[in-house]
Amino acid sequence: MERIKQAIEKAKRQASSNSKPQVMPSAEQAAELGALSYVHTKVVSLQAELLERNRIVAYNKNSNMGWAFDLLRTQVLKTMEENGWRTLAITSPTAEAGKTVLAINLAMSIAHHTTKTALLVDFDLRRPKVGEYLGLPMDKSLNDLLGGQAELQDVLVNPSLPRFVVLPTLKPVSHSTEVLSSAKVGNLIADLRERYESRVVIFDLPPLLSSDDVIAVLPKIDCVLLVVANGTNSKKEIEDSLHHLPAANLVGTVLNKVKAEQNAYY
């Protein structure tokens, strides 16, 4: 934001000292500048070994292992743009379906999309893993924001990838259903959604059938993506999950952990 302000002030000074008309940054250009300049957001470097160990493959856009996430990104963004959606929830029927790994890779793939920025929020308040998988220092996290000990700008992290920001959660939150259904979380979601028009906000939610957390927060989020683990989730678990999800807001279902040829990761 500071970079945007500087650009605008410079344009104003030029306008006052020059009779020629000056071109001000458009909203899209301003958003792009803001996405690439992190003055108030902590910037940290990621460790390639840790990413590889945790199956985070979309960080390197030149990797031949990220094509599946690029394909998923294109499909998801198309549906979201058609409906005017900017917030996406990701959940699974049960644990160990790989939803968090998929959420991270999808957010990174969206960040590589030059017209979008991606914000990944760890809303799995019972078992937060986003910050751990990325190896982020979490001296300030969503826990502090919810507890009133930090402001939003204090808890956001840029993992040294342009147009990608993470809001991590350090430790489990007690009474998570009540927290997710609170007005404070509702206001936070609305703020994250409306702050930048070009931003896609992804919320990593808990497994759908393990608690009522997802049902509590889902009405506040535009749409949802269901991650199903091949060979792990039963037909009944999938059917029960689809029963709880609003069909009109279901972007789709991802079959995860499938062995594929040509080095495809998912």
C-alpha positions in Angstrom: 0.0 0.0 0.0 2.9 2.4 0.8 4.2 1.9 -2.8 0.8 2.8 -4.2 0.7 6.0 -2.1 4.2 7.0 -3.3 3.2 6.4 -6.9 0.1 8.6 -6.5 1.9 11.3 -4.7 4.6 11.4 -7.4 1.9 11.7 -10.1 0.3 14.6 -8.2 3.6 16.4 -7.9 4.2 16.0 -11.6 0.7 17.2 -12.4 1.3 20.4 -10.4 4.6 21.2 -12.0 3.8 20.2 -15.6 1.0 21.5 -17.8 0.8 18.2 -19.7 -1.9 15.8 -18.6 -0.6 13.0 -16.3 -1.8 9.4 -16.3 -2.8 8.1 -12.9 -2.5 4.4 -12.0 -5.7 2.5 -12.8 -7.3 0.3 -10.1 -5.9 -2.8 -11.7 -2.4 -1.3 -11.8 -2.6 -0.2 -8.2 -3.7 -3.6 -7.1 -0.8 -5.1 -9.0 1.6 -2.7 -7.3 0.2 -3.5 -3.9 0.5 -7.2 -4.6 4.2 -7.0 -5.4 5.2 -4.5 -2.7 5.1 -5.8 0.9 5.9 -2.9 3.1 3.9 -3.8 6.2 3.7 -7.6 5.5 6.4 -9.8 6.8 8.4 -11.4 4.0 10.1 -14.8 4.6 12.1 -17.2 2.5 10.9 -20.8 2.1 13.1 -23.9 2.2 13.0 -26.0 -0.9 13.7 -29.2 1.0 10.8 -28.6 3.4 8.4 -27.8 0.5 9.5 -30.9 -1.3 9.1 -33.0 1.8 5.6 -31.7 2.3 4.6 -32.1 -1.4 4.4 -28.4 -2.1 5.2 -28.4 -5.8 3.5 -25.3 -7.2 6.0 -22.9 -5.7 8.2 -23.3 -8.8 6.0 -22.4 -11.8 8.5 -24.0 -14.1 8.2 -27.4 -12.4 6.6 -30.1 -14.5 4.8 -31.4 -11.4 2.5 -28.5 -11.0 0.4 -28.9 -14.2 -2.5 -30.5 -12.3 -2.8 -27.5 -10.0 -2.6 -25.1 -12.9 -5.5 -27.0 -14.6 -7.4 -26.9 -11.3 -6.7 -23.2 -11.0 -8.1 -22.5 -14.4 -11.3 -24.4 -13.8 -11.8 -22.9 -10.3 -11.1 -19.3 -11.4 -13.4 -19.6 -14.4 -16.3 -20.7 -12.2 -15.6 -18.1 -9.6 -15.4 -15.3 -12.1 -18.6 -16.3 -13.8 -20.4 -16.0 -10.4 -18.6 -13.0 -9.0 -17.1 -15.2 -6.2 -13.8 -14.2 -4.5 -13.7 -16.4 -1.4 -13.2 -20.2 -1.6 -13.4 -22.8 1.1 -11.5 -26.1 0.8 -12.6 -29.1 2.9 -12.7 -32.9 2.8 -15.0 -35.6 4.2 -12.4 -36.8 6.7 -8.8 -36.2 7.7 -5.8 -37.3 5.7 -7.4 -36.4 2.3 -4.6 -33.9 1.5 -6.8 -30.8 1.5 -4.2 -28.5 3.1 -1.5 -29.6 0.7 -3.9 -29.0 -2.2 -5.0 -25.6 -0.7 -1.4 -24.4 -0.6 -0.5 -25.6 -4.1 -3.7 -24.1 -5.5 -3.1 -20.7 -3.8 0.5 -20.7 -5.2 -0.8 -21.6 -8.7 -3.3 -18.7 -8.5 -0.5 -16.4 -7.4 1.4 -17.3 -10.6 -1.7 -16.1 -12.5 -0.6 -12.5 -13.3 -4.0 -10.9 -12.9 -4.8 -12.4 -9.5 -3.4 -12.3 -6.0 -4.0 -15.1 -3.6 -4.5 -15.1 0.2 -4.5 -18.4 2.0 -6.1 -18.4 5.5 -5.7 -21.4 7.9 -9.2 -21.8 9.3 -8.6 -25.4 10.4 -8.7 -24.2 14.0 -8.7 -27.7 15.4 -5.6 -28.9 13.5 -3.8 -25.9 11.8 -1.0 -27.1 9.4 -0.5 -24.4 6.7 2.2 -22.5 8.6 4.0 -25.7 9.6 3.9 -27.1 6.0 5.4 -23.9 4.7 7.9 -23.5 7.5 6.6 -20.0 8.4 7.8 -18.2 11.6 4.6 -17.6 13.5 5.5 -15.2 16.3 2.1 -13.5 15.3 -0.7 -15.5 13.9 -4.5 -15.7 13.6 -4.6 -16.7 17.2 -3.3 -13.2 18.2 -5.6 -11.5 15.7 -8.7 -13.3 17.2 -7.5 -12.6 20.7 -7.0 -8.9 20.0 -3.3 -8.9 20.5 -2.4 -8.1 16.9 -3.7 -6.3 13.9 -4.3 -7.9 10.5 -1.1 -6.4 9.0 0.9 -8.0 11.9 -0.1 -11.5 11.1 0.1 -11.7 7.3 3.1 -13.3 5.8 4.5 -13.2 2.2 6.4 -16.5 1.6 8.7 -14.7 -0.9 6.4 -15.4 -3.8 4.8 -12.4 -5.6 1.1 -12.0 -5.2 0.9 -14.7 -2.4 0.1 -14.0 1.2 -0.7 -16.3 4.1 -2.6 -15.9 7.3 -1.3 -18.8 9.4 -2.7 -20.2 12.7 -0.1 -21.3 15.2 -2.1 -23.5 17.6 -5.6 -25.1 17.9 -8.4 -22.8 19.1 -10.8 -23.9 21.7 -14.6 -23.7 21.0 -13.7 -23.4 17.3 -17.3 -23.7 16.1 -18.4 -20.8 18.2 -15.3 -18.8 17.0 -16.0 -19.5 13.3 -19.6 -18.6 13.6 -18.9 -15.3 15.4 -19.4 -11.8 14.1 -15.7 -11.2 14.5 -14.8 -13.9 12.0 -17.6 -12.8 9.7 -16.2 -9.3 9.6 -12.7 -10.6 9.0 -13.9 -12.7 6.0 -15.8 -9.7 4.6 -12.7 -7.5 5.1 -10.4 -9.9 3.3 -12.9 -10.3 0.5 -13.5 -6.7 -0.2 -10.0 -5.2 0.4 -8.7 -6.0 -3.1 -10.9 -6.8 -6.1 -8.3 -8.9 -7.8 -7.7 -11.1 -4.7 -8.8 -14.7 -4.3 -9.1 -15.7 -0.7 -8.8 -19.4 0.1 -9.8 -20.8 3.5 -8.4 -24.2 4.5 -11.2 -25.6 6.6 -11.4 -28.7 8.9 -12.8 -32.0 7.5 -16.5 -31.7 7.0 -17.6 -34.8 8.9 -15.3 -34.4 11.9 -17.2 -31.4 13.5 -19.7 -28.7 12.7 -17.0 -26.1 12.1 -17.5 -26.1 8.3 -21.2 -25.8 8.5 -20.9 -22.9 10.9 -18.6 -20.8 8.7 -19.6 -21.9 5.2 -22.5 -19.4 4.8 -19.9 -16.6 5.1 -17.8 -17.9 2.2 -18.8 -17.6 -1.5 -18.1 -21.2 -2.6 -16.5 -24.5 -1.6 -14.2 -27.1 -3.1 -14.4 -30.7 -1.8 -11.2 -32.8 -1.7 -11.8 -36.6 -1.8 -8.9 -39.0 -1.2 -8.7 -41.9 -3.5 -8.9 -45.2 -1.7 -9.6 -43.5 1.7 -13.0 -41.9 1.5 -15.9 -44.2 1.2 -18.9 -43.6 -1.0 -21.1 -42.9 2.0 -18.6 -40.3 3.3 -18.7 -38.6 0.0 -22.5 -38.7 -0.2 -22.8 -37.4 3.3 -20.4 -34.5 2.6 -22.3 -33.5 -0.6 -25.5 -33.6 1.4 -24.1 -30.9 3.8 -22.7 -28.7 1.0 -24.9 -26.2 -0.9 -25.0 -27.5 -4.5 -25.2 -24.0 -5.9 -22.0 -23.0 -4.3 -20.0 -26.2 -4.9 -17.2 -25.4 -7.4 -16.4 -29.1 -7.8 -14.9 -32.2 -6.2 -11.2 -33.1 -6.5 -10.1 -36.7 -6.5 -6.8 -36.6 -4.7 -3.9 -39.1 -4.2 -4.4 -40.7 -7.6 -1.5 -42.4 -9.2 -1.0 -40.9 -12.7 1.5 -41.3 -15.5 3.9 -38.7 -16.9 5.0 -37.6 -13.4 1.6 -36.1 -12.6 1.5 -35.4 -8.9 -2.3 -35.7 -8.3 
